[in-house]
């Protein structure tokens, strides 16, 4: 098992019937990587963040996520995952899917 921390900045748009369907967020996540036989690694991550709805204001929230990382030629990795976001003061929660390239 390996782990680390990272700053994650994202924008989200939801089609769900929530009060503010457009959110921008910045979070500090802890991430744990669990190697699987072969190349991919499974990960769990989560942490606190600040969420800004389209139109102003800022709110504390958190996210929890899981997914897979696939090593490419060093130093690149592909990541595919899903994050659950919760913003208690706004009674909002939503799920985001992400696909990205990591540079390590």
DSSP file (Angstrom, degrees, kcal/mol; ACC not computed):
  #  RESIDUE AA STRUCTURE BP1 BP2  ACC     N-H-->O    O-->H-N    N-H-->O    O-->H-N    TCO  KAPPA ALPHA  PHI   PSI    X-CA   Y-CA   Z-CA
    1    1 A X              0   0    0      0, 0.0     2,-0.3     0, 0.0    33,-0.2   0.000 360.0 360.0 360.0 137.6    0.0    0.0    0.0
    2    2 A X  E     +A   33   0A   0     31,-2.0    31,-3.7     2,-0.0     2,-0.3  -0.862 360.0 179.0-126.0 163.0    1.2    3.5   -0.8
    3    3 A X  E     +A   32   0A   0     -2,-0.3     2,-0.3    29,-0.3    29,-0.2  -0.940   9.5 157.7-155.7 176.9   -0.3    6.8   -0.1
    4    4 A X  E     -A   31   0A   0     27,-1.9    27,-3.0    -2,-0.3     2,-0.3  -0.977  32.9-102.1 178.3-177.2    0.0   10.5   -0.3
    5    5 A X  E     +A   30   0A   0     -2,-0.3     2,-0.3    25,-0.2    25,-0.2  -0.935  32.0 177.5-127.9 152.4   -1.8   13.8   -0.3
    6    6 A X  E     -A   29   0A   0     23,-2.2    23,-2.6    -2,-0.3     2,-0.5  -0.996  31.2-118.7-152.9 155.2   -2.8   16.1   -3.2
    7    7 A X  E     -A   28   0A   0     -2,-0.3     2,-0.5    21,-0.2    21,-0.2  -0.844  31.8-165.9 -92.4 127.2   -4.6   19.3   -4.0
    8    8 A X  E     -A   27   0A   0     19,-3.1    19,-2.8    -2,-0.5     2,-0.4  -0.971   7.9-175.2-121.0 124.6   -7.6   18.7   -6.2
    9    9 A X  E     +A   26   0A   0     -2,-0.5     2,-0.3    17,-0.2    17,-0.2  -0.972  18.7 158.2-118.1 130.5   -9.4   21.6   -8.0
   10   10 A X  E     -A   25   0A   0     15,-2.3    15,-3.2    -2,-0.4     2,-0.4  -0.972  33.6-141.9-150.1 162.1  -12.5   20.8  -10.0
   11   11 A X  E     -A   24   0A   0     -2,-0.3     2,-0.4    13,-0.2    13,-0.3  -0.975  22.8-169.0-123.4 142.1  -15.7   22.2  -11.5
   12   12 A X  E     -A   23   0A   0     11,-3.6    11,-2.8    -2,-0.4     2,-0.4  -0.980  13.7-168.8-135.2 144.1  -18.9   20.2  -11.5
   13   13 A X  E     -A   22   0A   0     -2,-0.4     2,-0.4     9,-0.2     9,-0.2  -0.991  15.7-159.8-131.5 125.4  -22.3   20.6  -13.2
   14   14 A X        -     0   0    0      7,-3.1     4,-0.1    -2,-0.4     7,-0.0  -0.802  22.7-161.4-108.8 144.5  -25.1   18.4  -12.1
   15   15 A X        +     0   0    0     -2,-0.4    -1,-0.1     2,-0.1     6,-0.1   0.403  65.5 108.6 -96.3   0.3  -28.3   17.5  -13.9
   16   16 A X  S    S-     0   0    0      1,-0.1     2,-2.0     5,-0.1    -2,-0.1  -0.324  88.3-101.6 -71.9 160.2  -29.8   16.5  -10.5
   17   17 A X  S    S+     0   0    0     -2,-0.0     2,-0.3     3,-0.0    -1,-0.1  -0.402  71.3 139.7 -82.5  62.1  -32.5   18.7   -9.0
   18   18 A X        -     0   0    0     -2,-2.0     3,-0.3    -4,-0.1    74,-0.1  -0.705  64.6-110.8-104.9 160.8  -30.2   20.5   -6.4
   19   19 A X  S    S+     0   0    0      1,-0.3     2,-0.5    -2,-0.3    -1,-0.1   0.872 110.1  26.8 -58.6 -42.3  -30.3   24.2   -5.5
   20   20 A X        -     0   0    0      1,-0.1    -1,-0.3    70,-0.1    35,-0.0  -0.877  65.6-179.6-123.5  96.7  -27.0   25.0   -7.1
   21   21 A X        +     0   0    0     -2,-0.5    -7,-3.1    -3,-0.3     2,-0.5   0.592  67.6  68.6 -76.4  -7.6  -26.2   22.7  -10.0
   22   22 A X  E     +A   13   0A   0     -9,-0.2    32,-2.1    32,-0.1     2,-0.4  -0.952  63.9 170.8-115.2 118.6  -22.8   24.3  -10.8
   23   23 A X  E     -AB  12  53A   0    -11,-2.8   -11,-3.6    -2,-0.5     2,-0.4  -0.969  21.0-164.4-129.4 142.9  -20.0   24.0   -8.3
   24   24 A X  E     -AB  11  52A   0     28,-2.3    28,-3.1    -2,-0.4     2,-0.3  -0.975  24.1-177.8-117.0 138.2  -16.3   24.8   -8.3
   25   25 A X  E     -AB  10  51A   0    -15,-3.2   -15,-2.3    -2,-0.4     2,-0.4  -0.963  26.5-163.3-140.6 155.8  -14.2   23.2   -5.5
   26   26 A X  E     +AB   9  50A   0     24,-1.9    24,-2.4    -2,-0.3     2,-0.3  -0.986  25.6 171.8-133.9 125.4  -10.7   23.0   -4.1
   27   27 A X  E     -AB   8  49A   0    -19,-2.8   -19,-3.1    -2,-0.4     2,-0.6  -0.954  33.2-138.5-136.1 151.5   -9.9   20.1   -1.7
   28   28 A X  E     -A    7   0A   0     20,-1.9    20,-0.5    -2,-0.3     2,-0.4  -0.954  34.9-170.1-107.8 112.6   -7.0   18.6    0.0
   29   29 A X  E     -A    6   0A   0    -23,-2.6   -23,-2.2    -2,-0.6     2,-0.4  -0.822  21.5-145.5-109.2 141.9   -7.3   14.8   -0.3
   30   30 A X  E     -AC   5  46A   0     16,-2.6    16,-1.7    -2,-0.4     2,-0.4  -0.846  25.2-163.8 -93.9 141.4   -5.5   11.9    1.3
   31   31 A X  E     -AC   4  45A   0    -27,-3.0   -27,-1.9    -2,-0.4     2,-0.5  -0.994  13.1-162.8-133.7 134.1   -5.1    9.0   -1.1
   32   32 A X  E     -AC   3  44A   0     12,-2.8    12,-1.9    -2,-0.4     2,-0.4  -0.969  11.2-154.2-114.8 128.5   -4.3    5.4   -0.4
   33   33 A X  E     -AC   2  43A   0    -31,-3.7   -31,-2.0    -2,-0.5     2,-0.5  -0.869   5.5-166.7-103.9 133.3   -3.2    3.1   -3.3
   34   34 A X  E     - C   0  42A   0      8,-3.5     8,-2.7    -2,-0.4    -2,-0.0  -0.946  20.4-133.7-120.5 107.9   -3.6   -0.6   -3.2
   35   35 A X  E     - C   0  41A   0     -2,-0.5     2,-0.3     6,-0.2     6,-0.2  -0.290  17.6-156.4 -61.7 143.7   -1.7   -2.6   -5.9
   36   36 A X        -     0   0    0      4,-2.0    -1,-0.0     2,-0.2     0, 0.0  -0.851  40.3 -78.1-114.5 153.9   -3.7   -5.2   -7.8
   37   37 A X  S    S+     0   0    0     -2,-0.3     2,-0.3     2,-0.1     3,-0.3  -0.319 109.3  12.0 -53.6 127.7   -2.0   -8.2   -9.5
   38   38 A X  S    S-     0   0    0      1,-0.2    -2,-0.2    -3,-0.0     0, 0.0  -0.754 122.4 -37.8  98.7-150.6   -0.7   -6.8  -12.7
   39   39 A X  S    S+     0   0    0     -2,-0.3    32,-0.4    -4,-0.1    -1,-0.2   0.864 101.9  86.6 -86.0 -40.3   -0.4   -3.1  -13.5
   40   40 A X        -     0   0    0     -3,-0.3    -4,-2.0    30,-0.1     2,-0.4  -0.173  55.1-154.7 -71.6 159.5   -3.5   -1.3  -12.1
   41   41 A X  E     -CD  35  69A   0     28,-2.5    28,-2.8    -6,-0.2     2,-0.3  -0.989  10.6-138.3-126.7 139.8   -3.8    0.1   -8.6
   42   42 A X  E     -CD  34  68A   0     -8,-2.7    -8,-3.5    -2,-0.4     2,-0.4  -0.747  26.3-163.1 -90.1 142.8   -7.1    0.6   -6.7
   43   43 A X  E     -CD  33  67A   0     24,-2.5    24,-1.7    -2,-0.3     2,-0.4  -0.964  19.3-164.9-132.1 152.1   -7.4    3.8   -4.7
   44   44 A X  E     +CD  32  66A   0    -12,-1.9   -12,-2.8    -2,-0.4     2,-0.3  -0.979  23.4 168.0-123.0 140.5   -9.5    5.3   -1.9
   45   45 A X  E     +CD  31  65A   0     20,-2.3    20,-3.1    -2,-0.4     2,-0.3  -0.968   6.6 151.4-148.9 163.3   -9.3    9.0   -1.3
   46   46 A X  E     +CD  30  64A   0    -16,-1.7   -16,-2.6    -2,-0.3     2,-0.3  -0.923   4.8 143.9 177.8 161.0  -11.1   11.8    0.6
   47   47 A X  E     - D   0  63A   0     16,-2.0    16,-2.1    -2,-0.3   -18,-0.2  -0.956  44.6 -68.5 171.4 173.7  -10.8   15.1    2.3
   48   48 A X  E     + D   0  62A   0    -20,-0.5   -20,-1.9    -2,-0.3     2,-0.3  -0.408  48.6 170.0 -80.8 159.2  -12.2   18.5    3.2
   49   49 A X  E     -BD  27  61A   0     12,-2.5    12,-2.3   -22,-0.2     2,-0.4  -0.978  34.7-112.5-158.9 171.5  -12.8   21.2    0.7
   50   50 A X  E     -BD  26  60A   0    -24,-2.4   -24,-1.9    -2,-0.3     2,-0.4  -0.949  30.7-160.2-111.4 133.1  -14.2   24.6   -0.1
   51   51 A X  E     -BD  25  59A   0      8,-3.2     8,-2.4    -2,-0.4     2,-0.5  -0.949   5.7-165.6-119.8 133.4  -17.1   24.7   -2.6
   52   52 A X  E     -B   24   0A   0    -28,-3.1   -28,-2.3    -2,-0.4     6,-0.2  -0.974  12.7-146.1-118.2 119.6  -18.3   27.8   -4.5
   53   53 A X  E >   -BD  23  56A   0      3,-0.6     3,-2.0    -2,-0.5     2,-0.3  -0.493  37.9 -90.4 -77.4 155.2  -21.7   27.7   -6.2
   54   54 A X  T 3  S+     0   0    0    -32,-2.1   -32,-0.1     1,-0.3    -1,-0.1  -0.511 118.8  39.1 -61.2 123.3  -22.1   29.6   -9.5
   55   55 A X  T 3  S-     0   0    0     -2,-0.3    -1,-0.3    -3,-0.0     2,-0.1   0.374 119.5 -75.2 112.2  -3.7  -23.2   33.0   -8.3
   56   56 A X  E <  S+D   53   0A   0     -3,-2.0    -3,-0.6     1,-0.2     0, 0.0  -0.450  76.0  93.2 116.5 176.5  -21.1   33.4   -5.2
   57   57 A X  E     -     0   0A   0     -2,-0.1     2,-0.3    -5,-0.1    -4,-0.3   0.156  54.1-118.6  77.4 161.8  -20.5   32.4   -1.6
   58   58 A X  E     -     0   0A   0     -6,-0.2     2,-0.3    -8,-0.0    -6,-0.2  -0.991  24.1-171.2-137.6 148.4  -18.3   29.7   -0.3
   59   59 A X  E     -D   51   0A   0     -8,-2.4    -8,-3.2    -2,-0.3     2,-0.2  -0.995  24.1-117.8-141.9 142.6  -19.2   26.6    1.7
   60   60 A X  E     +D   50   0A   0     -2,-0.3    29,-0.5   -10,-0.2     2,-0.3  -0.545  47.1 146.1 -75.8 143.7  -17.3   23.9    3.6
   61   61 A X  E     -D   49   0A   0    -12,-2.3   -12,-2.5    -2,-0.2     2,-0.3  -0.902  31.3-134.9-157.9-172.7  -17.7   20.3    2.3
   62   62 A X  E     -DE  48  86A   0     24,-2.1    24,-2.4    -2,-0.3     2,-0.3  -0.965   7.2-149.9-149.4 164.6  -16.0   17.0    1.9
   63   63 A X  E     -DE  47  85A   0    -16,-2.1   -16,-2.0    -2,-0.3     2,-0.4  -0.988   3.4-165.9-139.4 150.1  -15.5   14.3   -0.7
   64   64 A X  E     +DE  46  84A   0     20,-2.1    20,-3.5    -2,-0.3     2,-0.3  -0.996  22.7 171.2-130.7 136.1  -14.9   10.6   -0.6
   65   65 A X  E     -DE  45  83A   0    -20,-3.1   -20,-2.3    -2,-0.4     2,-0.3  -0.925  20.0-169.5-145.9 168.3  -13.8    8.7   -3.7
   66   66 A X  E     +DE  44  82A   0     16,-2.0    16,-2.5    -2,-0.3     2,-0.3  -0.975  25.6 119.8-152.1 157.5  -12.5    5.5   -5.2
   67   67 A X  E     -DE  43  81A   0    -24,-1.7   -24,-2.5    -2,-0.3     2,-0.3  -0.978  47.9 -75.9 173.6-161.0  -11.1    4.4   -8.6
   68   68 A X  E     -DE  42  80A   0     12,-2.9    12,-2.5    -2,-0.3     2,-0.4  -0.953  21.1-156.4-130.8 147.0   -8.2    2.9  -10.5
   69   69 A X  E     -DE  41  79A   0    -28,-2.8   -28,-2.5    -2,-0.3     2,-0.5  -0.982   8.3-161.2-120.6 138.2   -4.8    4.1  -11.7
   70   70 A X  E     - E   0  78A   0      8,-2.5     8,-2.7    -2,-0.4     2,-0.2  -0.978  18.7-129.8-121.1 120.6   -3.1    2.5  -14.6
   71   71 A X  E     + E   0  77A   0     -2,-0.5     6,-0.2   -32,-0.4     2,-0.1  -0.497  29.2 176.6 -72.2 134.0    0.7    3.0  -15.0
   72   72 A X        -     0   0    0      4,-2.4     2,-0.2     1,-0.2     3,-0.1  -0.265  56.5 -36.6-109.3-158.5    1.9    4.1  -18.4
   73   73 A X  S >  S-     0   0    0     -2,-0.1     3,-2.4     1,-0.1    -1,-0.2  -0.506 100.2 -60.5 -63.2 132.4    5.4    5.0  -19.4
   74   74 A X  T 3  S+     0   0    0      1,-0.3    -1,-0.1    -2,-0.2     3,-0.1  -0.237 123.2  21.8 -53.7 139.4    7.0    6.8  -16.4
   75   75 A X  T 3  S+     0   0    0     27,-0.1    29,-2.7    -3,-0.1    -1,-0.3  -0.810 107.4  86.8-102.0  28.9    6.1    9.3  -15.0
   76   76 A X  E <   + F   0 103A   0     -3,-2.4    -4,-2.4    27,-0.2     2,-0.3  -0.650  43.2 175.3 -98.6 146.3    2.5    9.1  -16.4
   77   77 A X  E     -EF  71 102A   0     25,-1.7    25,-3.6    -2,-0.3     2,-0.4  -0.992  24.0-134.5-141.4 144.6   -0.6    7.3  -15.0
   78   78 A X  E     -EF  70 101A   0     -8,-2.7    -8,-2.5    -2,-0.3     2,-0.4  -0.806  22.7-161.8 -94.1 141.8   -4.2    7.2  -16.1
   79   79 A X  E     +EF  69 100A   0     21,-2.7    21,-2.4    -2,-0.4     2,-0.4  -0.991  13.7 178.1-129.1 134.5   -6.8    7.6  -13.4
   80   80 A X  E     +EF  68  99A   0    -12,-2.5   -12,-2.9    -2,-0.4     2,-0.3  -0.995  27.2 131.3-131.9 124.0  -10.5    6.7  -13.6
   81   81 A X  E     -EF  67  98A   0     17,-2.2    17,-2.6    -2,-0.4     2,-0.3  -0.940  43.8-123.4-160.2 179.5  -12.7    7.3  -10.5
   82   82 A X  E     -EF  66  97A   0    -16,-2.5   -16,-2.0    -2,-0.3     2,-0.4  -0.993  18.4-159.4-136.6 142.1  -15.8    8.6   -8.9
   83   83 A X  E     -EF  65  96A   0     13,-2.7    13,-2.8    -2,-0.3     2,-0.5  -0.978   9.6-147.9-125.0 136.5  -16.2   11.0   -6.0
   84   84 A X  E     -EF  64  95A   0    -20,-3.5   -20,-2.1    -2,-0.4     2,-0.4  -0.908  21.5-162.8 -97.7 126.2  -19.1   11.6   -3.6
   85   85 A X  E     -EF  63  94A   0      9,-3.3     9,-1.8    -2,-0.5     2,-0.4  -0.889   8.4-172.6-113.2 141.6  -19.4   15.2   -2.5
   86   86 A X  E     -EF  62  93A   0    -24,-2.4   -24,-2.1    -2,-0.4     2,-0.5  -0.996  11.2-174.9-136.3 129.5  -21.3   16.6    0.4
   87   87 A X  E >>> - F   0  92A   0      5,-3.1     5,-1.8    -2,-0.4     3,-1.3  -0.854   9.4-171.3-121.6  90.7  -21.9   20.2    1.3
   88   88 A X  G >45S+     0   0    0     -2,-0.5     3,-1.2     1,-0.3    -1,-0.1   0.850  79.4  55.9 -57.0 -42.6  -23.8   20.1    4.7
   89   89 A X  G 345S+     0   0    0    -29,-0.5    -1,-0.3     1,-0.3   -28,-0.1   0.754 116.2  38.5 -65.6 -22.1  -24.7   23.8    5.0
   90   90 A X  G <45S-     0   0    0     -3,-1.3    -1,-0.3     2,-0.2   -71,-0.2   0.394 104.8-127.4-104.1  -0.1  -26.4   23.7    1.6
   91   91 A X  T <<5 +     0   0    0     -3,-1.2     2,-0.4    -4,-0.6    -3,-0.2   0.877  63.9 140.9  51.9  40.4  -27.9   20.2    2.1
   92   92 A X  E   < +F   87   0A   0     -5,-1.8    -5,-3.1   -74,-0.1     2,-0.3  -0.887  25.7 168.6-114.3 143.5  -26.4   19.2   -1.3
   93   93 A X  E     +F   86   0A   0     -2,-0.4     2,-0.3    -7,-0.2    -7,-0.2  -0.980   6.9 162.8-148.4 145.2  -24.7   16.1   -2.3
   94   94 A X  E     -F   85   0A   0     -9,-1.8    -9,-3.3    -2,-0.3     2,-0.4  -0.981  30.2-122.2-157.8 164.6  -23.6   14.8   -5.7
   95   95 A X  E     -F   84   0A   0     -2,-0.3     2,-0.4   -11,-0.2   -11,-0.2  -0.923  22.2-166.5-114.7 135.8  -21.4   12.3   -7.5
   96   96 A X  E     -F   83   0A   0    -13,-2.8   -13,-2.7    -2,-0.4     2,-0.4  -0.937   7.9-151.4-120.9 148.4  -18.7   13.2  -10.0
   97   97 A X  E     -F   82   0A   0     -2,-0.4     2,-0.4   -15,-0.2   -15,-0.2  -0.926  18.4-171.2-112.4 141.2  -16.8   11.0  -12.4
   98   98 A X  E     -F   81   0A   0    -17,-2.6   -17,-2.2    -2,-0.4     2,-0.4  -0.979  18.5-175.4-137.4 150.7  -13.3   11.8  -13.5
   99   99 A X  E     +F   80   0A   0     -2,-0.4     2,-0.3   -19,-0.2   -19,-0.2  -0.987  28.2 150.4-137.5 128.4  -10.8   10.6  -16.0
  100  100 A X  E     -F   79   0A   0    -21,-2.4   -21,-2.7    -2,-0.4     2,-0.5  -0.957  44.5-115.2-154.3 171.1   -7.3   12.1  -16.0
  101  101 A X  E     -F   78   0A   0     -2,-0.3     2,-0.4   -23,-0.2   -23,-0.2  -0.966  30.5-152.9-112.5 126.0   -3.6   11.8  -16.7
  102  102 A X  E     -F   77   0A   0    -25,-3.6   -25,-1.7    -2,-0.5     2,-0.5  -0.798   2.6-155.8-100.5 141.2   -1.3   12.1  -13.7
  103  103 A X  E      F   76   0A   0     -2,-0.4   -27,-0.2   -27,-0.2   -29,-0.1  -0.970 360.0 360.0-114.9 116.8    2.3   13.3  -13.9
  104  104 A X              0   0    0    -29,-2.7   -28,-0.1    -2,-0.5    -1,-0.1   0.385 360.0 360.0-118.1 360.0    4.5   12.1  -11.1
